[in-house]
Amino acid sequence: DGVARVMNGIVELPLSLPHYLLERLDFDFFEVGVLLLIMIVLYKLLESRDSAYLKPVFLSCLLFFTYALALLLNEFTTSKTLFHYVPKHTVMSVTKGQKAYILSDAAFKNDTLAYNFHLKNYLITHGVSTVSHHNLPDKATIQPLRVNLGSSPVYFDAKVPPNVPAWVILRQKKFPRMGTLPFYSQAHFLLSPELGFKTKTQWLKLLTESGNHVTDPAESGAVEVP
């Protein structure tokens, strides 16, 4: 933890410089490669004073800005729903352009450490500037919830209609007592990190033995909900 704090302090040093303007920059591997190419060609141009290097510089810059613009347009025109793995929390994000909607348990909104570690970088990468938090019902009250997202609805602790495409997120800590479960051919079950170890193990056993499609984000990582 100490090393991570030191590294964060180092990369945040530019923020303290006067007239600092660059924020929310995120380059992928291809963009970094093109930038390195541009710097190398510029160095050769300055070193040799040969105007023949101007054309490669221009073409490299054009390639970089065209690629970056294509990524930006893609971010603005598409939406993405993701169920995140955040220990002890249930967190789902919907990104649309520069906006993100976070659907989570009430405690997550105040868990700054979990947000910074698991979501902040993801949102910056996707160019999100506005984040709106929405709380799930308190799991202690056992209030089923249905959210319509994309082509399949998402159910939180709710009974799923048979033969209907759906995503079901199990977050109740109550230990399941049933011996068997019916088979839901078009449902996909996700185990919330809010579940205790024994409860999660029992749900895995019941869902697997009944042939249902189940995913544990603790093992698979974040899951995209189409």
Backbone bond lengths (Angstrom), bond angles and torsions (degrees), N, CA, C in turn:
res aa  C-N    CA-C-N  psi(-1)  N-CA   C-N-CA  omega(-1)  CA-C   N-CA-C  phi
1 D - - - 1.455 - - 1.526 110.38 -
2 G 1.326 116.60 -38.66 1.456 120.47 179.32 1.515 112.37 -63.46
3 V 1.342 116.52 -41.27 1.467 121.18 178.87 1.529 110.28 -63.73
4 A 1.337 116.00 -41.65 1.466 120.13 179.76 1.528 110.99 -62.13
5 R 1.333 116.78 -40.07 1.466 120.25 179.39 1.528 111.27 -65.80
6 V 1.343 116.30 -39.41 1.464 119.87 178.49 1.524 110.62 -63.71
7 M 1.353 115.88 -44.51 1.471 120.05 179.81 1.532 110.65 -63.14
8 N 1.327 117.04 -41.03 1.468 119.92 177.78 1.521 111.32 -61.90
9 G 1.345 115.52 -38.75 1.459 119.38 178.75 1.515 112.34 -64.83
10 I 1.350 116.44 -38.19 1.461 120.76 -179.26 1.524 111.30 -65.66
11 V 1.347 116.26 -47.34 1.465 119.14 -177.09 1.524 111.93 -72.02
12 E 1.348 118.37 -16.54 1.448 121.12 178.31 1.527 112.87 -91.43
13 L 1.334 116.82 -1.78 1.456 120.23 179.76 1.538 113.83 -56.26
14 P 1.361 118.75 -40.66 1.478 118.04 179.24 1.522 114.07 -57.52
15 L 1.342 117.12 -25.15 1.464 119.58 179.80 1.523 112.19 -62.32
16 S 1.339 116.38 -26.93 1.457 119.93 -177.86 1.523 112.80 -86.91
17 L 1.327 117.41 -5.88 1.456 120.58 -179.78 1.530 110.75 -75.58
18 P 1.345 117.48 147.32 1.475 119.32 179.60 1.521 112.27 -65.66
19 H 1.324 115.66 144.24 1.468 122.96 177.40 1.531 112.10 61.24
20 Y 1.322 116.51 30.95 1.465 120.15 178.57 1.526 109.04 -72.27
21 L 1.327 117.50 124.74 1.472 121.68 -174.58 1.519 113.61 -121.76
22 L 1.332 118.34 -27.20 1.459 120.98 -172.11 1.524 110.58 -78.37
23 E 1.331 116.05 120.34 1.453 121.92 178.43 1.524 109.70 -139.19
24 R 1.364 114.93 158.20 1.456 122.51 173.90 1.530 112.33 57.45
25 L 1.365 116.37 36.37 1.458 119.90 176.65 1.520 109.52 -88.87
26 D 1.312 115.31 137.47 1.464 120.07 178.01 1.522 108.15 -148.29
27 F 1.337 117.11 117.19 1.457 121.93 -178.88 1.520 109.65 -112.37
28 D 1.332 116.44 137.65 1.459 118.78 174.84 1.530 109.15 -87.18
29 F 1.334 115.83 -177.34 1.468 120.85 -174.25 1.534 111.24 -61.54
30 F 1.324 116.49 -41.51 1.467 120.33 -178.85 1.529 110.92 -63.89
31 E 1.334 116.72 -44.85 1.465 120.43 -179.53 1.523 111.67 -63.19
32 V 1.317 116.77 -40.62 1.470 120.05 177.70 1.522 110.16 -62.36
33 G 1.342 116.69 -41.47 1.466 120.79 179.15 1.519 112.39 -61.84
34 V 1.344 116.34 -42.93 1.466 120.42 179.91 1.525 110.64 -67.03
35 L 1.339 117.34 -39.84 1.464 120.46 177.68 1.523 111.60 -62.43
36 L 1.319 116.28 -40.48 1.470 119.91 176.81 1.532 110.50 -63.36
37 L 1.324 115.81 -40.63 1.468 120.27 177.87 1.525 110.75 -61.73
38 I 1.337 116.46 -43.95 1.463 120.69 179.40 1.536 110.74 -60.74
39 M 1.333 116.22 -42.99 1.472 119.50 -179.41 1.526 111.63 -65.76
40 I 1.333 116.15 -38.03 1.466 119.50 179.67 1.528 110.70 -66.18
41 V 1.336 116.54 -44.74 1.467 120.62 -179.92 1.529 110.52 -65.92
42 L 1.333 117.28 -38.89 1.455 120.57 177.30 1.531 111.21 -62.91
43 Y 1.321 114.92 -40.08 1.478 118.78 177.63 1.520 110.83 -61.93
44 K 1.343 116.23 -43.99 1.464 120.03 178.93 1.534 111.18 -64.11
45 L 1.355 115.90 -36.87 1.459 120.24 178.58 1.523 111.22 -63.79
46 L 1.326 116.66 -45.54 1.463 120.78 -179.20 1.533 111.60 -69.51
47 E 1.328 114.22 -33.45 1.469 117.95 -177.73 1.529 111.38 -73.54
48 S 1.331 116.75 -42.80 1.463 120.38 -173.96 1.525 113.98 -94.77
49 R 1.341 116.22 -19.22 1.470 121.07 -175.13 1.521 112.02 58.73
50 D 1.331 115.12 28.16 1.467 120.85 -178.81 1.522 108.78 -96.15
51 S 1.334 117.07 118.89 1.460 121.18 -178.00 1.524 113.15 -66.31
52 A 1.330 117.55 -11.06 1.465 120.59 179.09 1.528 111.48 -64.09
53 Y 1.350 116.49 -20.94 1.471 120.34 -179.97 1.533 112.60 -80.45
54 L 1.318 117.29 -10.49 1.456 119.93 -179.30 1.527 112.29 -64.49
55 K 1.328 115.44 -39.39 1.467 119.56 -179.17 1.529 111.63 -63.28
56 P 1.356 119.90 -48.08 1.470 119.52 176.82 1.530 112.91 -60.11
57 V 1.336 116.69 -35.98 1.470 120.01 178.09 1.525 109.99 -63.61
58 F 1.326 115.89 -46.94 1.463 120.63 -179.84 1.525 111.21 -61.30
59 L 1.336 116.49 -46.20 1.471 120.10 -178.03 1.530 111.23 -65.72
60 S 1.325 116.77 -38.40 1.469 120.40 179.13 1.521 110.53 -65.87
61 C 1.341 117.14 -43.08 1.465 120.68 177.81 1.527 111.09 -63.42
62 L 1.336 116.12 -41.29 1.457 120.22 178.68 1.525 110.80 -62.57
63 L 1.328 116.67 -42.45 1.461 121.40 178.34 1.524 110.62 -62.32
64 F 1.331 116.41 -44.55 1.468 120.94 -178.76 1.528 111.40 -61.58
65 F 1.327 117.27 -49.74 1.463 120.35 -176.69 1.526 112.12 -70.55
66 T 1.332 117.59 -32.73 1.464 120.13 176.91 1.528 110.65 -65.98
67 Y 1.320 115.98 -44.51 1.464 120.92 179.48 1.535 110.56 -64.58
68 A 1.347 116.70 -44.75 1.461 120.92 -179.50 1.524 111.01 -63.57
69 L 1.339 116.97 -39.70 1.457 120.80 178.86 1.528 111.29 -65.78
70 A 1.341 116.26 -38.76 1.466 120.10 178.33 1.527 110.82 -63.24
71 L 1.336 116.83 -41.01 1.467 120.79 177.60 1.522 110.86 -64.23
72 L 1.334 116.11 -42.37 1.462 120.48 -179.09 1.525 111.30 -63.80
73 L 1.321 116.97 -43.86 1.467 120.82 178.81 1.519 111.02 -63.84
74 N 1.323 116.13 -37.65 1.462 120.15 178.67 1.524 110.97 -64.37
75 E 1.344 116.65 -40.60 1.457 120.50 179.02 1.534 111.38 -63.94
76 F 1.340 116.82 -36.47 1.453 120.84 -176.22 1.525 112.36 -78.58
77 T 1.312 117.70 -25.55 1.465 120.32 -173.96 1.521 113.63 -100.74
78 T 1.314 118.24 -5.96 1.463 120.86 -179.36 1.527 110.44 -122.49
79 S 1.303 115.78 153.86 1.464 121.31 174.79 1.530 108.42 -118.85
80 K 1.312 115.17 153.91 1.465 120.16 -177.12 1.519 109.38 -140.80
81 T 1.327 115.31 132.29 1.460 121.52 177.70 1.513 109.04 -113.15
82 L 1.324 116.02 128.27 1.462 120.62 -174.97 1.519 110.06 -134.54
83 F 1.333 115.06 134.27 1.467 120.32 172.08 1.524 106.58 -97.95
84 H 1.324 116.09 115.28 1.459 121.11 -172.47 1.527 111.19 -90.74
85 Y 1.328 114.06 153.75 1.462 118.07 170.56 1.524 108.46 -95.69
86 V 1.326 115.74 105.66 1.466 122.52 176.42 1.524 106.49 -126.89
87 P 1.327 118.72 111.06 1.469 120.70 -176.24 1.526 112.94 -50.40
88 K 1.326 115.46 131.66 1.459 125.06 176.37 1.537 113.47 70.56
89 H 1.337 117.13 11.88 1.458 120.03 179.51 1.527 111.07 -135.85
90 T 1.320 115.79 155.73 1.461 122.73 170.87 1.519 107.18 -108.72
91 V 1.324 116.75 114.73 1.464 120.29 -173.41 1.528 110.32 -135.82
92 M 1.330 115.48 125.70 1.457 122.08 173.87 1.524 108.67 -129.12
93 S 1.331 116.14 136.17 1.461 119.96 179.78 1.522 110.38 -119.93
94 V 1.331 115.24 144.70 1.459 122.64 173.79 1.526 106.68 -124.71
95 T 1.331 117.48 114.26 1.460 121.11 -179.95 1.523 109.58 -104.06
96 K 1.326 115.34 132.35 1.467 122.55 177.74 1.521 107.62 -137.97
97 G 1.321 116.30 104.01 1.453 120.11 -176.62 1.512 110.31 63.17
98 Q 1.343 116.59 -125.48 1.459 120.86 -179.81 1.529 112.37 -93.82
99 K 1.327 117.03 10.25 1.456 121.13 -179.98 1.528 110.49 -111.95
100 A 1.321 115.09 146.04 1.460 120.78 175.76 1.519 108.90 -134.76
101 Y 1.318 115.43 137.74 1.457 121.84 177.04 1.528 107.60 -113.03
102 I 1.330 115.75 121.14 1.463 121.23 -178.09 1.517 108.98 -105.66
103 L 1.321 115.85 119.13 1.462 122.49 176.78 1.527 106.95 -107.01
104 S 1.331 116.75 116.24 1.461 119.20 -173.16 1.519 111.17 -153.41
105 D 1.337 115.42 172.22 1.457 120.13 171.46 1.525 108.15 -66.26
106 A 1.330 116.90 154.17 1.465 121.65 -173.20 1.527 112.39 -60.48
107 A 1.327 117.89 -32.66 1.467 120.73 -176.08 1.524 112.44 -68.58
108 F 1.326 117.51 -25.27 1.465 120.03 -176.09 1.526 111.83 -65.37
109 K 1.321 117.31 -34.74 1.466 120.71 -177.12 1.523 111.37 -59.02
110 N 1.335 117.02 -31.23 1.458 121.08 -178.61 1.527 112.91 -98.23
111 D 1.316 116.69 -0.92 1.472 120.58 179.17 1.528 108.87 -90.67
112 T 1.320 116.11 81.55 1.462 121.68 -175.42 1.519 112.00 -60.81
113 L 1.325 117.43 -39.65 1.465 120.86 -178.54 1.520 111.07 -62.15
114 A 1.336 116.99 -44.96 1.467 120.67 -179.80 1.525 110.62 -65.73
115 Y 1.334 116.90 -40.77 1.466 120.47 179.31 1.526 111.25 -63.34
116 N 1.326 117.00 -47.78 1.460 120.49 -178.56 1.526 112.17 -64.40
117 F 1.306 116.96 -37.03 1.462 120.48 -175.22 1.527 112.24 -79.72
118 H 1.331 117.57 -38.46 1.464 120.32 -171.69 1.534 114.93 -103.69
119 L 1.326 118.09 -25.31 1.477 118.91 -174.15 1.525 114.75 -119.30
120 K 1.300 118.12 -32.85 1.469 121.03 -170.70 1.522 112.33 -56.36
121 N 1.338 117.26 -50.19 1.462 120.24 -178.60 1.525 111.71 -64.82
122 Y 1.333 116.77 -37.05 1.466 120.53 178.18 1.520 110.82 -61.26
123 L 1.330 117.11 -44.01 1.461 121.21 -178.91 1.531 111.33 -68.75
124 I 1.333 116.99 -38.55 1.470 120.09 177.74 1.528 109.82 -63.98
125 T 1.339 116.00 -43.03 1.466 120.61 179.58 1.529 111.33 -57.76
126 H 1.326 117.02 -34.83 1.460 121.14 -178.15 1.529 112.48 -92.98
127 G 1.325 116.99 13.38 1.459 120.76 174.40 1.511 114.84 69.24
128 V 1.322 117.42 25.33 1.463 120.84 -178.15 1.524 110.26 -79.47
129 S 1.326 116.55 129.90 1.462 121.28 178.49 1.525 112.20 -115.13
130 T 1.337 117.23 -19.92 1.467 121.64 -179.11 1.521 109.65 -124.47
131 V 1.330 116.35 125.43 1.465 121.46 -179.10 1.517 109.25 -119.92
132 S 1.326 115.96 127.94 1.462 122.10 179.08 1.529 108.90 -116.15
133 H 1.330 116.73 122.43 1.468 122.14 -178.02 1.525 110.91 -96.12
134 H 1.322 115.33 137.31 1.465 121.51 177.36 1.527 107.92 -133.79
135 N 1.324 116.31 128.70 1.459 121.08 -175.83 1.525 112.12 -86.93
136 L 1.320 114.70 140.63 1.457 121.19 170.65 1.528 108.95 -77.61
137 P 1.330 117.96 157.84 1.469 119.12 175.60 1.528 110.86 -60.08
138 D 1.294 116.40 150.22 1.463 121.08 177.19 1.525 108.36 -60.83
139 K 1.336 115.93 123.93 1.469 118.76 -176.25 1.525 112.49 -64.09
140 A 1.336 116.96 -19.68 1.459 120.08 179.50 1.534 111.57 -70.07
141 T 1.340 116.98 -22.44 1.467 120.13 -178.75 1.524 112.61 -88.31
142 I 1.334 116.50 -7.40 1.471 122.48 179.70 1.531 110.75 52.24
143 Q 1.321 115.82 61.15 1.466 120.95 176.98 1.527 109.20 -107.57
144 P 1.322 117.90 105.59 1.469 119.81 178.11 1.529 110.39 -62.24
145 L 1.309 115.52 148.84 1.457 120.20 -178.29 1.519 109.49 -139.40
146 R 1.342 115.51 137.83 1.456 121.48 175.00 1.526 108.28 -119.94
147 V 1.336 115.92 131.74 1.462 121.95 178.47 1.518 107.87 -124.96
148 N 1.314 116.95 126.66 1.458 121.28 179.45 1.526 110.32 -88.99
149 L 1.322 115.31 109.55 1.456 122.07 -179.67 1.526 108.65 -132.97
150 G 1.326 116.50 125.94 1.456 119.31 176.63 1.516 112.39 62.50
151 S 1.340 114.90 -142.85 1.460 120.17 -175.09 1.522 112.93 -84.99
152 S 1.340 117.41 -17.92 1.459 120.66 -177.65 1.524 110.16 -127.81
153 P 1.334 118.01 134.09 1.468 120.02 177.13 1.525 111.07 -69.20
154 V 1.321 115.66 156.65 1.462 121.96 177.60 1.522 108.09 -113.29
155 Y 1.330 115.84 125.79 1.459 121.44 -179.61 1.527 109.04 -108.23
156 F 1.333 115.97 134.75 1.452 121.63 173.96 1.522 107.95 -110.10
157 D 1.333 115.61 112.47 1.463 121.28 178.43 1.522 112.57 51.88
158 A 1.321 116.55 41.66 1.458 120.86 -179.16 1.524 109.85 -126.20
159 K 1.313 115.65 153.63 1.456 120.11 176.49 1.514 110.03 -72.37
160 V 1.322 114.79 132.16 1.456 119.43 -176.31 1.516 110.09 -93.29
161 P 1.336 118.96 134.05 1.466 119.96 176.24 1.531 109.66 -64.52
162 P 1.331 118.07 141.27 1.464 120.32 179.69 1.526 111.64 -66.66
163 N 1.323 115.46 147.16 1.471 123.28 175.87 1.530 113.40 58.92
164 V 1.330 116.41 31.84 1.470 121.65 177.81 1.530 108.06 -124.27
165 P 1.348 118.27 128.47 1.469 119.96 177.46 1.526 110.44 -60.44
166 A 1.311 116.36 127.16 1.464 119.99 -177.71 1.518 110.44 -162.80
167 W 1.330 114.57 157.55 1.458 122.72 171.24 1.518 107.37 -113.44
168 V 1.316 116.38 132.08 1.462 121.08 -176.89 1.523 108.86 -121.00
169 I 1.331 116.45 121.27 1.459 121.65 179.38 1.522 108.56 -105.52
170 L 1.315 115.37 119.41 1.462 121.66 -178.51 1.528 108.83 -97.04
171 R 1.339 116.03 119.00 1.461 119.67 -178.46 1.522 113.74 -131.71
172 Q 1.330 118.36 -6.00 1.456 120.95 178.36 1.529 110.11 -67.07
173 K 1.309 116.70 132.83 1.463 119.89 179.71 1.529 112.36 -80.62
174 K 1.330 115.97 -5.97 1.456 119.49 179.15 1.521 109.86 -64.51
175 F 1.323 115.89 129.79 1.460 121.44 -177.06 1.528 110.00 -69.96
176 P 1.341 118.92 126.30 1.477 120.95 -179.89 1.522 111.66 -66.80
177 R 1.338 116.20 129.04 1.466 120.39 -176.03 1.520 113.47 -101.34
178 M 1.347 117.30 -11.54 1.460 118.25 -176.76 1.526 110.51 -69.02
179 G 1.343 115.93 150.33 1.457 120.16 -179.43 1.519 112.55 -82.98
180 T 1.325 116.78 -33.80 1.470 121.24 179.74 1.526 109.64 -138.08
181 L 1.326 114.43 163.62 1.463 120.82 176.84 1.519 109.07 -126.29
182 P 1.331 117.64 147.37 1.471 119.18 174.55 1.517 109.93 -69.69
183 F 1.321 116.07 163.97 1.466 121.40 179.43 1.522 109.86 -94.39
184 Y 1.324 116.08 122.94 1.457 122.12 177.82 1.526 107.59 -106.83
185 S 1.300 115.91 101.61 1.462 121.04 -170.37 1.519 114.31 -64.57
186 Q 1.339 117.91 -29.16 1.454 120.55 -175.48 1.530 113.31 -113.86
187 A 1.312 116.39 12.99 1.467 120.25 179.94 1.526 110.31 -101.85
188 H 1.314 115.02 148.29 1.463 121.93 176.97 1.528 107.21 -124.65
189 F 1.329 116.87 119.74 1.457 121.79 -176.61 1.532 110.51 -96.57
190 L 1.337 115.75 135.54 1.464 122.19 176.63 1.526 108.46 -119.80
191 L 1.326 116.19 133.06 1.458 120.99 -179.83 1.522 109.93 -93.51
192 S 1.316 116.43 118.39 1.457 120.79 -177.95 1.529 111.08 -70.67
193 P 1.344 117.51 143.65 1.466 120.62 174.22 1.526 113.03 -63.95
194 E 1.338 117.44 -10.30 1.469 120.04 175.46 1.523 111.78 -70.66
195 L 1.316 117.47 -20.88 1.468 120.70 -178.38 1.525 110.67 -66.90
196 G 1.315 115.86 141.78 1.455 120.40 173.22 1.520 110.37 -71.80
197 F 1.320 116.72 164.50 1.464 120.85 -175.88 1.530 111.80 -59.88
198 K 1.338 118.13 -47.62 1.460 121.01 -178.05 1.527 111.27 -66.17
199 T 1.335 116.18 -41.22 1.465 119.74 179.72 1.525 110.37 -64.42
200 K 1.318 117.05 -43.85 1.461 120.73 179.40 1.530 111.02 -63.78
201 T 1.312 116.52 -41.05 1.465 120.23 179.07 1.522 111.33 -61.92
202 Q 1.345 116.40 -40.79 1.458 120.51 179.88 1.528 111.18 -67.05
203 W 1.355 116.55 -42.06 1.461 119.57 177.69 1.530 110.75 -62.93
204 L 1.304 117.22 -42.29 1.468 120.59 178.16 1.518 110.86 -59.32
205 K 1.313 115.68 -43.89 1.463 120.90 -179.18 1.535 110.81 -63.56
206 L 1.337 116.45 -48.37 1.464 120.39 -178.35 1.528 111.52 -63.87
207 L 1.312 116.98 -46.16 1.463 120.84 -177.12 1.525 112.12 -68.39
208 T 1.326 116.29 -39.19 1.462 120.06 -179.55 1.527 110.73 -68.40
209 E 1.334 116.76 -45.44 1.466 120.30 -178.91 1.519 112.47 -65.70
210 S 1.329 117.67 -27.35 1.470 120.57 179.16 1.532 112.08 -88.61
211 G 1.333 117.03 0.06 1.456 120.90 175.77 1.517 115.09 82.87
212 N 1.335 116.98 10.23 1.456 120.25 -179.52 1.527 111.38 -78.27
213 H 1.324 114.93 155.36 1.465 121.57 179.82 1.525 108.00 -84.85
214 V 1.327 117.18 116.38 1.455 121.40 -176.81 1.522 109.80 -133.11
215 T 1.351 115.71 143.47 1.463 121.51 178.67 1.520 108.98 -131.25
216 D 1.329 114.84 135.61 1.457 121.12 175.02 1.526 107.63 -106.46
217 P 1.349 118.78 105.93 1.461 120.93 -178.14 1.521 113.85 -58.87
218 A 1.323 117.30 -20.74 1.463 119.72 177.67 1.529 110.19 -63.22
219 E 1.331 117.07 -25.62 1.463 121.28 179.08 1.521 112.49 -103.19
220 S 1.332 116.72 -35.49 1.473 119.97 -176.23 1.521 113.72 -91.41
221 G 1.340 117.21 -18.47 1.451 119.92 -172.56 1.519 110.22 83.93
222 A 1.324 116.95 -164.32 1.472 121.47 -178.46 1.523 111.07 -59.56
223 V 1.321 116.23 145.16 1.468 122.00 -178.30 1.528 108.36 -120.03
224 E 1.326 116.66 126.88 1.463 120.56 177.30 1.522 109.96 -81.88
225 V 1.319 116.39 131.52 1.464 122.22 179.06 1.525 107.86 -103.54
226 P 1.343 117.88 110.38 1.465 120.34 -177.05 1.527 112.72 -70.48
